[in-house]
Amino acid sequence: MDTFSKIPVVSKKVLIPFILVTSLFALWGFANAVTDPMVQAFKKVLELSNSQAAWVQMAFYGGYFCMALPAAMFMRKYSYKVGILIGLALYATGALLFYPAAQSESFLFFCMGLYVLTFGLAFLETAANPYILAMGAKETATQRLNLAQAFNPVGLIAGLLVAQQFVLRNLQSDDVTDFSLLDEASKIAIKTADLMVIRNPYVILGLVLVGIFVLFVVSKMPQSKDEGSMPSISVTFATLGKNVKYILGVLAQILYVGAQIMCWTYIYQYAEGIGIDSVTAGSYQLAAFILFIVGRAVGTYMLRFISSGKLLMYFALLALAFTAGTIFIQGAAGLYCLVIISFFMSLMFPTIYGIALGDLTEEQSKIGSAGLVMAIVGGALMPKLQGMIIDAGGNGVADTEILGVSEVNFSFILPLLCFVYIAWYGFRVFKRHEATDDILHVTE
């Protein structure tokens, strides 16, 4: 324990590159948070069902799935810095596409913009996560990634505040009790105005990203690279396919991201079911993000004393318990349970990531990282399934009851099942890979 505590999480010689790369974590956190409320916004403005509006998340997280592996293949040949620059360029392009999308008033065009935007995020995450893991001792890799990921919820809070203050508060359609009852001319006027409101934060974000792109161009970024010949891609895939801890970790990541996005996206529908408007619901999501930051700080500290697998299991079990409260406790108390889940989710993404890549070489990690970024597709698929459950009785959120609770409450059975698996994965990692280690946090 004493030996481990003396190993620096981030050494002074890589401090500046660490800070620069860590700033990227806030950037994709911003994109996540500003997009979640858009599901509810598009639902009202374009008169969509819950499952139709979930195409926003399908486009957003589907882009990760499609681009993660090509990004990893690219970075096997080129540097992390070049990968980051391509990511920033694609991110900016997707954000700026919201301008013509608003002009055309096409939902498909908006989804395409999000799709391109997440091509950029896939490049950034595929580069940044393994880069952070490689910036120091293997013993502190999971802690280092948790530290970098602590800046992700800073971006989340910024994105939510932008969505709440500059989008949701200014949507004219949110002031209309029944949008479908308006005459066609009024609908068109409100629709045009509201799509412009949705467009603005993305266009501004795109311009900011151009500036950040220039900053990275002029900055020196050390390239960590294995010496000697690079193993063939087929050998790398074969090695990863035999690594059970990695394969199970990818599945854990799919389910975690699905659970996270469901709990954050449908907090608005849950609030709607108990008579709370979207702007007020945004305050509950803000509270969830604050708890997420606190949980990340607490979890990162606890990793100095508790092995990553065991702590992952504890957090997943507690998340499971509060998800059960979200389902079966009615009213505001159930909403409080939904908010609290974020505290226990905070540790999961970087910890699963660090565990899954813990015993891989750097070149294997580049491809392995792609699998874990592709796992973000869980955020595309599972909210779509949850939206279908919520639509079971109609386009409202409480049209029918399932097992004695409203459909929106019951829909959280999906994240509950995700947490069951994650708890099992943490237990398995602890028992098979960590229980006999002399130094905590060293995975085989």
C-alpha positions in Angstrom: 0.0 0.0 0.0 2.8 2.4 0.9 4.6 1.7 -2.3 1.5 2.3 -4.4 0.7 5.6 -2.6 4.1 7.0 -3.6 3.5 6.5 -7.3 2.3 9.8 -8.9 -0.9 9.7 -10.7 0.4 12.3 -13.2 4.1 13.1 -13.3 5.3 16.6 -13.9 6.9 15.9 -17.2 3.5 15.1 -18.8 1.4 17.6 -16.9 0.8 20.0 -19.8 -0.1 17.3 -22.3 -2.3 15.7 -19.6 -4.2 19.0 -19.1 -4.6 19.6 -22.8 -6.0 16.1 -23.4 -8.1 16.2 -20.3 -9.8 19.3 -21.7 -11.3 17.1 -24.4 -13.2 15.1 -21.8 -15.2 18.3 -21.0 -15.9 18.9 -24.7 -17.7 15.6 -25.3 -19.4 15.9 -22.0 -20.8 19.2 -23.2 -22.1 17.5 -26.4 -23.7 14.7 -24.4 -25.5 17.1 -22.1 -26.7 19.6 -24.6 -28.1 16.8 -26.7 -30.1 14.9 -24.1 -32.8 17.7 -23.7 -33.1 17.9 -27.5 -35.1 14.6 -27.4 -37.8 16.4 -25.5 -37.4 19.5 -27.6 -37.8 17.8 -31.0 -40.7 15.7 -29.6 -42.7 18.9 -29.0 -41.5 21.0 -31.9 -41.9 18.3 -34.6 -44.8 16.4 -33.0 -42.9 13.1 -32.6 -43.6 10.1 -30.4 -41.2 9.2 -27.7 -39.6 6.4 -29.8 -39.4 8.7 -32.9 -37.7 11.4 -30.9 -35.2 8.8 -29.6 -33.7 8.9 -33.1 -31.7 11.8 -31.8 -29.8 9.4 -29.5 -29.7 6.8 -32.2 -27.9 9.3 -34.5 -25.7 10.6 -31.7 -24.4 7.4 -30.2 -24.6 5.5 -33.5 -21.9 7.7 -34.9 -19.6 6.4 -32.1 -20.2 2.9 -33.2 -19.5 3.5 -36.9 -16.3 5.6 -36.5 -14.5 4.1 -33.4 -12.8 1.3 -35.2 -11.7 3.4 -38.3 -10.4 5.9 -35.8 -8.3 3.3 -34.0 -7.0 1.9 -37.3 -5.9 5.4 -38.3 -4.1 5.9 -35.0 -2.2 2.7 -35.3 -0.4 4.4 -38.2 -0.5 8.0 -37.2 -0.1 9.9 -33.9 -2.6 10.6 -31.2 -2.3 14.3 -32.0 -3.3 13.8 -35.6 -6.3 11.7 -34.4 -7.3 14.5 -32.0 -7.1 17.1 -34.8 -9.3 15.0 -37.1 -11.7 14.5 -34.2 -12.0 18.2 -33.5 -12.5 19.0 -37.3 -15.4 16.4 -37.6 -16.9 17.6 -34.3 -16.9 21.2 -35.5 -18.3 20.2 -38.9 -21.2 18.3 -37.4 -22.0 21.2 -35.0 -22.0 23.7 -37.9 -24.3 21.5 -40.0 -27.1 22.6 -37.6 -27.2 25.9 -39.4 -28.4 24.4 -42.8 -30.5 21.8 -40.8 -32.5 24.6 -39.2 -32.9 26.4 -42.5 -34.3 23.2 -44.1 -36.4 22.4 -40.9 -35.6 18.7 -41.5 -35.4 16.3 -38.6 -33.3 14.0 -40.7 -30.8 16.8 -41.4 -30.4 17.5 -37.7 -29.8 13.8 -37.1 -27.2 13.8 -39.8 -25.4 16.7 -38.1 -25.3 14.8 -34.9 -24.1 11.7 -36.7 -21.1 13.6 -38.2 -20.5 15.4 -34.9 -20.1 12.0 -33.1 -17.7 10.8 -35.8 -15.4 13.5 -34.3 -16.2 12.4 -30.7 -15.3 8.8 -31.6 -11.9 10.0 -32.8 -11.4 12.1 -29.6 -12.4 9.3 -27.2 -10.5 6.6 -29.1 -7.4 8.8 -28.8 -7.8 10.4 -25.4 -8.7 7.5 -23.2 -5.7 5.2 -24.0 -3.4 8.2 -24.2 -4.3 9.1 -20.6 -3.8 5.5 -19.5 -0.4 5.6 -21.1 0.7 8.8 -19.4 2.3 7.2 -16.4 2.6 4.1 -14.3 0.3 1.1 -15.0 -0.5 0.9 -11.3 -2.2 4.3 -11.3 -3.7 4.1 -14.8 -7.3 3.6 -13.6 -6.9 6.5 -11.1 -5.5 8.7 -13.9 -8.4 8.0 -16.2 -10.9 8.7 -13.4 -9.1 12.0 -12.7 -9.3 13.0 -16.4 -12.9 11.8 -16.6 -13.7 14.1 -13.7 -13.7 16.9 -16.2 -16.3 15.2 -18.3 -19.2 16.2 -15.9 -17.9 19.8 -15.9 -18.7 19.8 -19.6 -22.0 18.0 -18.8 -23.0 20.8 -16.4 -22.1 23.5 -19.0 -24.0 21.7 -21.7 -27.1 21.3 -19.5 -27.0 25.0 -18.4 -26.8 26.0 -22.1 -29.7 23.7 -23.0 -31.8 24.8 -20.0 -31.1 28.6 -20.2 -30.8 29.2 -23.9 -32.9 26.4 -25.4 -35.6 25.0 -23.2 -36.5 28.4 -21.7 -36.9 29.9 -25.1 -38.9 27.2 -26.9 -42.3 28.7 -27.7 -43.8 25.2 -28.2 -43.1 24.5 -24.5 -45.6 27.2 -23.6 -48.4 25.5 -25.6 -50.5 23.0 -23.8 -51.5 21.1 -26.9 -49.3 21.9 -29.9 -51.5 19.8 -32.2 -54.6 22.0 -31.6 -52.9 25.1 -33.2 -53.7 26.2 -36.7 -51.2 25.4 -39.4 -49.8 29.0 -39.7 -49.1 29.2 -35.9 -47.5 25.8 -36.0 -45.1 26.8 -38.8 -44.2 30.1 -37.1 -43.4 28.4 -33.8 -41.6 25.5 -35.4 -39.3 27.9 -37.4 -38.5 30.0 -34.3 -37.9 26.9 -32.1 -35.6 25.2 -34.6 -33.5 28.4 -34.7 -33.3 28.3 -30.9 -32.1 24.6 -31.1 -29.6 25.5 -33.8 -27.7 28.4 -32.0 -25.7 26.5 -29.3 -24.4 24.0 -31.8 -23.3 26.7 -34.2 -21.5 28.6 -31.5 -19.9 25.3 -30.3 -18.7 24.7 -33.8 -16.9 28.1 -33.9 -15.3 27.5 -30.5 -14.1 24.1 -31.7 -12.3 25.8 -34.6 -10.4 27.8 -32.0 -9.5 24.7 -30.0 -8.3 23.0 -33.2 -5.9 25.8 -33.8 -4.6 25.6 -30.2 -3.8 21.9 -30.7 -2.1 22.6 -34.0 0.4 24.9 -32.3 0.9 22.8 -29.2 3.6 20.1 -28.8 2.1 16.8 -27.9 4.5 13.9 -27.1 3.6 10.7 -29.0 3.7 7.5 -27.0 4.5 4.8 -29.4 5.7 1.2 -29.1 9.2 0.6 -30.5 9.8 -2.2 -33.0 7.4 -3.8 -35.4 3.7 -3.4 -35.1 1.7 -6.6 -34.7 -0.7 -7.3 -37.6 -4.3 -6.3 -37.1 -5.4 -9.9 -37.3 -3.1 -10.9 -34.5 -4.4 -8.0 -32.4 -8.0 -9.0 -33.0 -7.2 -12.6 -32.1 -5.5 -11.6 -28.9 -8.4 -9.4 -27.9 -10.9 -12.1 -28.7 -9.2 -14.5 -26.2 -9.1 -11.9 -23.5 -12.3 -12.7 -21.5 -11.9 -9.7 -19.2 -11.8 -7.4 -22.1 -14.8 -9.0 -24.0 -16.9 -8.9 -20.8 -15.8 -5.4 -20.2 -17.0 -4.3 -23.6 -20.4 -5.7 -22.8 -20.3 -4.0 -19.4 -19.6 -0.7 -21.2 -22.4 -1.2 -23.6 -24.9 -1.7 -20.8 -23.4 1.1 -18.7 -23.6 3.7 -21.4 -27.1 2.6 -22.2 -28.1 2.9 -18.5 -26.5 6.4 -18.2 -28.2 7.8 -21.3 -31.6 6.3 -20.2 -31.3 7.8 -16.8 -30.3 11.2 -18.1 -32.5 11.4 -21.2 -35.8 10.2 -19.6 -35.5 12.3 -16.5 -37.6 14.8 -18.5 -40.3 12.2 -19.3 -40.3 11.0 -15.7 -40.7 14.5 -14.4 -43.5 15.1 -17.0 -45.3 12.1 -15.6 -45.6 13.8 -12.2 -46.5 17.2 -13.6 -43.1 18.9 -13.7 -42.2 21.1 -16.8 -39.1 20.6 -18.9 -37.2 23.7 -17.5 -37.7 22.5 -13.9 -36.8 19.0 -14.9 -33.5 20.5 -16.2 -32.8 21.5 -12.6 -33.1 17.9 -11.5 -30.8 16.9 -14.2 -28.3 19.6 -13.1 -28.5 18.1 -9.6 -27.8 14.6 -11.1 -24.7 16.0 -12.9 -23.4 17.6 -9.7 -23.8 14.3 -7.9 -22.0 12.7 -10.8 -19.0 15.1 -10.2 -19.0 14.4 -6.5 -19.3 10.7 -7.1 -16.3 10.8 -9.5 -14.2 12.6 -7.0 -15.2 10.2 -4.2 -14.7 7.2 -6.4 -11.2 8.3 -7.6 -10.1 8.8 -4.0 -11.5 5.4 -2.9 -9.6 3.7 -5.6 -6.5 4.3 -3.6 -7.8 1.9 -0.9 -10.3 -0.4 -2.6 -9.6 -2.4 -5.8 -11.4 -1.3 -8.9 -13.4 -4.4 -9.4 -14.7 -4.4 -5.9 -15.6 -0.7 -5.9 -17.3 -1.1 -9.3 -19.4 -3.9 -7.8 -20.4 -1.7 -4.7 -21.4 1.3 -6.8 -23.4 -0.9 -9.3 -25.3 -2.5 -6.4 -26.2 0.9 -5.0 -27.2 2.2 -8.4 -29.4 -0.9 -8.8 -31.1 -0.2 -5.4 -31.9 3.4 -6.3 -33.2 2.3 -9.8 -35.6 0.0 -8.1 -36.8 3.1 -6.1 -37.2 5.0 -9.3 -39.5 2.2 -10.6 -41.6 1.5 -7.6 -41.7 4.7 -5.6 -44.3 7.2 -6.9 -44.0 10.9 -7.2 -41.1 13.2 -6.2 -39.4 10.6 -4.1 -39.0 8.4 -7.2 -37.5 11.3 -9.1 -35.1 11.9 -6.2 -34.0 8.2 -6.5 -33.4 8.8 -10.3 -31.2 11.8 -9.5 -29.2 9.9 -6.9 -28.3 7.1 -9.4 -25.9 9.5 -11.1 -23.6 9.5 -8.0 -23.1 5.7 -8.4 -22.8 5.8 -12.1 -20.0 8.3 -12.0 -17.2 5.7 -11.4 -18.3 3.2 -14.0 -17.2 4.3 -17.4 -13.5 5.0 -16.6 -13.2 2.1 -14.2 -14.6 -0.5 -16.7 -12.3 1.1 -19.3 -9.3 0.8 -17.2 -10.1 -2.7 -16.1 -10.7 -3.9 -19.7 -7.5 -2.4 -21.1 -5.4 -3.1 -18.0 -3.3 -6.0 -19.3 -3.0 -5.0 -23.0 0.0 -3.6 -24.7 -0.2 0.0 -26.2 -0.8 -1.2 -29.7 -3.5 -3.7 -28.5 -5.0 -0.8 -26.4 -5.5 1.3 -29.5 -7.7 -1.3 -31.1 -9.2 -2.4 -27.7 -10.0 1.2 -27.0 -12.1 1.3 -30.2 -14.2 -1.7 -29.0 -14.9 0.2 -25.8 -15.8 3.4 -27.7 -18.0 1.4 -30.0 -19.7 0.2 -26.9 -21.2 3.6 -26.6 -23.7 2.3 -29.1 -25.6 1.2 -26.0 -26.6 4.9 -25.7 -28.2 4.6 -29.1 -30.0 1.3 -28.8 -31.3 1.2 -25.2 -33.0 4.6 -25.0 -34.8 3.6 -28.2 -36.1 0.5 -26.4 -37.1 2.6 -23.4 -39.0 5.0 -25.6 -40.9 2.1 -27.0 -41.9 1.0 -23.5 -43.0 4.5 -22.7 -45.1 4.5 -25.9 -46.8 1.3 -24.8 -50.1 3.2 -24.0 -49.7 6.1 -26.4 -47.5 9.2 -27.0 -47.9 10.3 -23.4 -45.7 9.1 -20.5 -48.3 7.8 -18.2 -51.1 6.4 -20.5 -51.1 3.0 -18.9 -49.8 1.0 -16.0 -47.4 -2.0 -16.1 -47.1 -4.1 -13.0 -48.9 -1.5 -11.0 -46.7 1.5 -12.0 -46.9 4.0 -14.9 -45.2 3.0 -18.1 -42.5 5.6 -17.7 -41.6 4.3 -14.2 -41.6 0.7 -15.5 -39.3 1.6 -18.4 -36.4 2.0 -15.9 -36.4 -1.8 -15.6 -33.8 -1.6 -18.5 -31.1 0.4 -16.5 -31.8 -1.9 -13.5 -30.9 -5.0 -15.5 -27.8 -3.2 -16.8 -26.6 -2.5 -13.3 -27.1 -6.2 -12.4 -24.6 -7.2 -15.0 -22.1 -4.5 -14.1 -22.2 -5.6 -10.5 -21.5 -9.1 -11.6 -18.6 -8.0 -13.8 -17.0 -6.1 -10.9 -17.4 -9.1 -8.7 -15.8 -11.4 -11.3 -12.9 -9.0 -11.9 -12.2 -8.8 -8.2 -12.4 -12.5 -7.5 -10.4 -13.6 -10.6 -7.9 -10.8 -11.2 -7.5 -8.6 -8.1 -8.1 -10.7 -4.9 -4.6 -12.1 -4.8 -2.7 -9.0 -6.0 -0.1 -7.8 -3.5 -0.8 -4.2 -4.7 -4.3 -3.1 -5.1 -5.6 -2.0 -8.5 -3.0 -4.0 -10.5 -5.0 -6.1 -13.0 -3.4 -9.0 -14.7 
